[in-house]
Amino acid sequence: MVLRVAVLTDTLSPGFFFPVWCSYYGKLFGRSNLHVITYEGGPVIQDSTLGSVIRLPIPWDDNTRAERFADLTAFMLGAYDVVIRTDTDEFLAVDPAVAPDLRTYLETTKRPYCTARGFDVTQTMGEAPLKQGPLLAQRNLAYQNSALNKTCIVRMPIRWSPGFHWCTAAPEFGPVFLLHLKRIDVEVQLRWQDEILRHIANNPKIPQHTRDHYGFDRIKILEYNLGVSMRPRLKGQDAWYRHDFQRLFRDAVALDLRSGMYAGSFGHEEVLCEVPEAWRALV
């Protein structure tokens, strides 16, 4: 029997990475299995090729989205074997030595859930602005960011914390990598931040730290990218596993009895990993 996979996301803008997200996961699992949440004040998405567009009559905020995706995931598991949940700028890739693509990998495993190894793909100094064509073919480097170690592939219902960083299942890694494209281009990042801030400006439920997260100006982003560009560089797929770094992450994770979440702390790895050739045409 063909594995039934649902892929879930939400969006405040039909532009930026949303079309890329639809194309990538649609090719793997079929666009009719993509399900999108939108919010009050957000875009009206009219795309009959998608499985569903669920428009919530409430504004976007991190707590709301975590709660509603937990509900939607449990619901979808009544019809699907696997549910994947990512943001529109998050793309899951598999170690090419294990499987040629994500669908093939999922067809070979019965694991109840998988925590992806999170990486920020970044525009380092000297790399040109993005142009038409595969995005990963235009960027060479990424770094491990444990805030992106997200449990985003499940065969069982779970609940997430705001931001989907923690959940009710302890982290369990496999050969799956979450490629986060927020930092892939400075100009795109600035326009995307402006769009987010415009949508959340009048929402009293949005805390200040969330507003600050989307408030970096051009100078701060360029300074950050300059610092990242100075990090040592590693080649080869093995560099992406970062076992010592992951061990520190897992050692800090513990069950919070009040929330039922397995939570810990985040960090950035101070090395850059070269994007494997096998991934450069993925996105």
Secondary structure, 3 states (H helix, E strand, C coil): CCCCEEEEEECCCCCCCHHHHHHHHHHHHCHHHEEEEECCCCCCCCCCCCCEEEECCCCCCHHHHHHHHHHHHHHHCCCCCEEEECCCCEEEEECCCCCCCHHHHHHCCCCCEEEEEEEEEECCCCCCCCCCCCCHHHCCEEEEEHHHCCEEEECCCCCECHHHCCECCCCCEEEEEEEECCCCCHHHHHHHHHHHHHHHCCCCCCCHHHHHHCCCCHHHHHHHHHHHHCCCEECCHHHHCCHHHHHHHHHHCEEECCCCEEECCCCECCCEEECCHHHCCCC
